[in-house]
Amino acid sequence: MSTDLATALTDGPPLVLDGGLSNQLASAGYDLGDELWSARLLAEAPEAIIEAHLAYYRAGADVAITASYQATFEGFARRGIGRPEAARLLTSSVELAREAARRAQVTRPLWVAASAGPYGAMLADGSEYRGRYGLTRTELERFHRPRLEVLAGAAPDILALETIPDTDEAEALLRAVRGLGVPAWLSYSIDGDRTRAGQPLEEAFALAADAEEIIAVGVNCCAPEDVPHAVETATRITGKPVVAYPNSGETWNPRTHTWNDSPTLTPALATTGARLIGGCCRVGPETITTIARTLGRV
């Protein structure tokens, strides 16, 4: 298999993505009840992040997503962390995933995707699942560009523009990644056949169809049952490889801060036609191994 991720996404068998980094860290005993979420551990427990990535690589993941989803200059500044140190922590998120890949000691290629979550993730108020923050596209681009520049400078294999709730932010991100020299995927958080903000998926995916920097599109942090239609739509509209990593199917109760219901994610996810397949919230290494086995990867 080519060691170039863009080529691997179009040629050969589908690839396996990792699962939820936060639940792997929580299962190791780390408290993530914090506005910085897993990004806090970039400074406080970097070895724990390496071990979490390593667990997914060893479970069969070909691609690991960094702990930078909620890592922003603004978020770090609220903790008294200045821009130079914040930039170092952002860079370290890629370096930690690379170290995990080295420790995995496997013969297959392993890749690193640098996560850039939506503006709402920085707010840590749930607005990442609604979008429509009251900001212009230009303001959103100004927010995202500095962080993306640092992450791109750390030389990941790809930028993961993930959990994007609406088309306004998607347009801002498409502008923000121009000229960075690192390819990206654009992944929406959806509800049924629409973005979280209510736009049709056809409209949302069409934005990325002609964007040279975007080498894959897809969905994440959604219900497993929403994936097949989204994959078909993304493929039809863009012709690009599709990434799919839904939640476990359990539901979060914001009043009690607990997960309810039973998981609905099954190995059938591997048959949707997506080219990069994994899991998001509440999806652990065991499920990733099951997906990898279904794809014949382990």
C-alpha positions in Angstrom: 0.0 0.0 0.0 1.2 3.5 -0.7 2.4 5.5 2.2 0.6 8.5 0.8 -2.7 8.8 2.5 -4.5 10.6 -0.4 -3.6 7.6 -2.6 -4.5 5.1 0.0 -8.0 6.7 0.3 -8.7 6.1 -3.3 -6.8 2.8 -4.0 -7.0 -0.5 -2.3 -9.2 -1.5 0.6 -10.9 0.9 3.0 -8.9 2.3 5.9 -9.7 2.1 9.6 -9.9 5.3 11.7 -9.6 5.3 15.4 -12.4 5.7 18.0 -13.2 8.3 20.7 -10.0 9.7 22.2 -11.8 11.2 25.2 -13.5 7.9 26.2 -10.2 6.1 26.0 -8.6 8.7 28.3 -11.6 8.6 30.6 -11.4 4.8 30.8 -7.8 5.2 31.9 -9.0 7.3 34.8 -8.6 10.9 33.6 -11.2 13.5 34.4 -12.2 15.4 31.3 -14.9 17.5 32.9 -13.1 20.6 31.8 -13.5 23.3 29.2 -10.3 22.1 27.5 -11.5 18.5 27.5 -8.8 16.2 26.3 -6.6 19.1 25.2 -5.8 19.8 28.9 -3.8 16.6 28.9 -1.5 17.9 26.2 0.1 19.9 29.0 -0.7 17.7 32.0 -0.4 14.1 30.9 1.1 13.8 27.4 2.1 10.2 28.0 -1.6 9.3 28.5 -2.4 10.7 25.1 0.3 8.6 23.5 -1.1 5.5 25.2 -4.6 6.3 24.0 -3.4 6.6 20.4 -1.4 3.5 20.8 -4.4 1.5 21.9 -6.2 2.4 18.7 -3.3 1.7 16.4 -2.9 -1.7 18.1 -6.6 -2.3 17.7 -6.3 -2.0 14.0 -6.6 1.7 13.2 -4.6 3.0 10.3 -5.3 6.7 11.1 -5.3 8.4 14.5 -6.9 11.8 15.2 -4.9 14.1 17.5 -6.0 15.6 20.8 -6.3 19.1 19.4 -10.1 19.1 18.8 -10.7 21.6 21.6 -7.2 23.1 21.6 -7.4 26.7 20.6 -5.4 29.9 21.3 -8.5 31.4 22.9 -9.3 28.4 25.1 -5.7 28.2 26.3 -5.7 31.9 27.0 -8.5 31.5 29.5 -6.1 29.3 31.4 -3.4 31.8 31.3 -1.5 30.0 28.6 0.1 32.4 26.2 0.3 32.0 22.4 3.9 30.6 22.2 3.0 27.8 24.7 -0.4 27.2 23.1 1.4 26.8 19.7 3.8 24.4 21.3 0.9 22.3 22.7 -0.9 22.3 19.4 2.3 21.1 17.7 2.8 18.5 20.4 -0.6 16.9 19.6 0.8 15.8 16.2 4.1 14.7 17.8 2.4 12.6 20.4 0.4 10.7 17.7 3.6 10.2 15.7 5.3 8.7 18.8 2.4 6.4 19.3 2.7 5.2 15.7 6.4 4.5 16.3 5.7 2.5 19.4 3.0 0.5 17.7 5.7 -1.4 15.8 3.4 -2.6 13.0 4.3 -3.2 9.3 1.4 -1.4 7.8 1.5 2.4 7.2 0.1 4.5 10.0 -1.1 8.1 9.6 -1.9 11.1 11.7 -4.9 13.4 11.3 -4.6 16.8 13.1 -8.0 17.6 14.5 -9.6 21.1 14.2 -13.0 21.2 15.8 -15.6 23.8 15.3 -15.8 27.3 16.9 -18.4 26.0 19.3 -15.9 23.4 20.8 -13.9 26.3 22.1 -17.0 27.8 23.7 -17.6 24.5 25.5 -21.3 25.2 25.8 -22.8 22.7 23.4 -23.1 25.2 20.5 -20.9 23.0 18.3 -24.0 20.8 17.9 -26.1 23.8 16.8 -23.8 26.1 14.8 -25.1 29.6 14.0 -22.8 31.4 16.5 -23.7 34.9 15.3 -20.3 35.3 13.6 -19.6 36.1 10.0 -17.7 33.7 7.7 -14.8 36.1 7.8 -14.7 36.1 11.6 -14.8 32.3 11.6 -12.0 32.2 9.2 -9.9 34.5 11.4 -10.6 32.2 14.3 -9.6 29.0 12.5 -6.6 30.1 10.4 -3.9 30.6 13.1 -4.6 27.2 14.7 -4.6 25.5 11.3 -1.3 27.2 10.4 0.4 25.7 13.5 -1.1 22.3 13.0 -0.1 22.3 9.4 3.4 23.3 10.4 3.6 20.2 12.6 3.4 18.1 9.4 0.4 15.8 9.9 -0.6 13.6 7.1 -4.0 15.4 6.9 -6.1 18.0 8.7 -9.4 16.7 10.1 -11.9 19.6 10.0 -14.4 17.7 12.0 -17.8 17.9 13.7 -18.7 21.0 11.6 -22.4 21.9 12.3 -23.2 24.2 9.5 -22.3 25.4 6.0 -21.2 28.9 7.1 -18.4 27.4 9.2 -17.6 24.9 6.4 -17.1 27.8 4.0 -14.9 29.6 6.5 -12.8 26.5 6.9 -12.4 25.9 3.2 -10.9 29.4 2.9 -8.8 28.9 6.0 -7.0 25.8 4.7 -6.0 27.3 1.4 -2.3 27.5 0.9 -1.3 25.5 4.0 0.3 22.7 2.0 -1.5 19.9 3.9 -4.6 18.1 2.6 -7.7 18.0 4.7 -11.0 16.2 5.2 -14.3 18.0 5.9 -16.6 16.1 8.2 -20.1 17.4 9.2 -22.0 16.6 12.4 -25.5 15.8 11.2 -29.0 15.0 12.3 -30.8 12.8 9.8 -30.3 14.1 6.3 -29.3 17.6 7.3 -26.4 19.4 9.1 -27.0 20.2 12.8 -27.9 23.7 11.7 -30.6 22.3 9.3 -29.0 22.6 5.9 -29.5 19.8 3.3 -26.5 17.5 3.0 -26.4 18.0 -0.8 -25.8 21.7 -0.2 -23.2 21.1 2.5 -21.1 18.6 0.6 -21.3 20.6 -2.6 -19.2 23.3 -1.0 -16.2 20.9 -0.9 -16.7 19.4 -4.3 -14.2 21.7 -6.1 -11.9 22.5 -3.1 -8.5 21.1 -4.1 -7.3 21.0 -0.4 -10.2 18.7 0.6 -9.4 15.1 -0.3 -12.2 13.5 1.6 -15.6 14.5 3.0 -18.0 12.8 5.4 -19.7 12.8 8.7 -18.9 12.2 12.4 -20.4 12.5 15.8 -23.8 11.4 14.5 -26.1 8.5 14.9 -24.9 5.3 13.2 -28.2 5.0 11.3 -27.6 8.4 9.6 -24.4 7.2 8.0 -25.5 5.3 4.9 -27.5 8.1 3.4 -24.8 10.6 4.2 -22.1 8.4 2.6 -24.2 8.0 -0.6 -24.9 11.7 -0.7 -21.3 12.7 -0.2 -20.1 10.3 -2.9 -22.7 11.4 -5.4 -22.2 15.1 -4.8 -18.4 15.3 -4.6 -17.0 12.1 -6.1 -14.4 12.2 -3.3 -13.5 9.5 -0.8 -15.8 9.5 2.2 -15.0 9.4 5.9 -17.5 8.1 8.4 -17.1 7.9 12.2 -20.4 8.0 14.1 -21.0 7.8 17.8 -21.8 4.5 19.4 -25.5 5.2 19.2 -25.9 5.9 22.9 -27.5 9.2 23.8 -26.1 11.9 26.1 -28.3 13.4 28.8 -27.1 16.9 29.5 -29.1 17.2 32.7 -27.7 14.1 34.4 -24.4 14.1 32.5 -24.8 10.4 31.7 -25.1 8.2 28.6 -28.3 6.4 28.0 -29.6 3.6 25.8 -27.6 0.9 24.2 -25.0 1.1 21.4 -26.3 0.7 17.9 -23.0 0.9 16.0 -22.4 -2.5 14.2 -19.8 -3.8 11.8 -22.3 -3.1 9.0 -20.8 0.4 9.1 -17.9 -1.1 7.0 -20.3 -1.9 4.2 -21.6 1.7 3.6 -19.0 2.5 0.9 -16.9 4.9 3.1 -13.2 4.8 2.5 -12.1 5.7 6.0 -14.2 4.2 8.8 -14.1 4.5 12.6 -16.0 5.8 15.5 -16.5 9.0 17.6 -18.0 9.3 21.1 -18.2 6.1 23.1 -16.5 4.0 20.5 -13.5 2.2 21.9 -10.7 0.0 20.7 -12.8 -3.2 20.8 -15.2 -1.7 18.3 -12.4 -0.5 16.1 -10.9 -4.0 16.1 -14.3 -5.4 15.0 -14.5 -2.9 12.1 -10.9 -3.7 11.1 -11.7 -7.5 11.1 -14.8 -6.8 9.0 -12.7 -5.0 6.5 -10.1 -7.8 6.6 -7.5 -5.4 8.0 -6.4 -7.5 10.9 
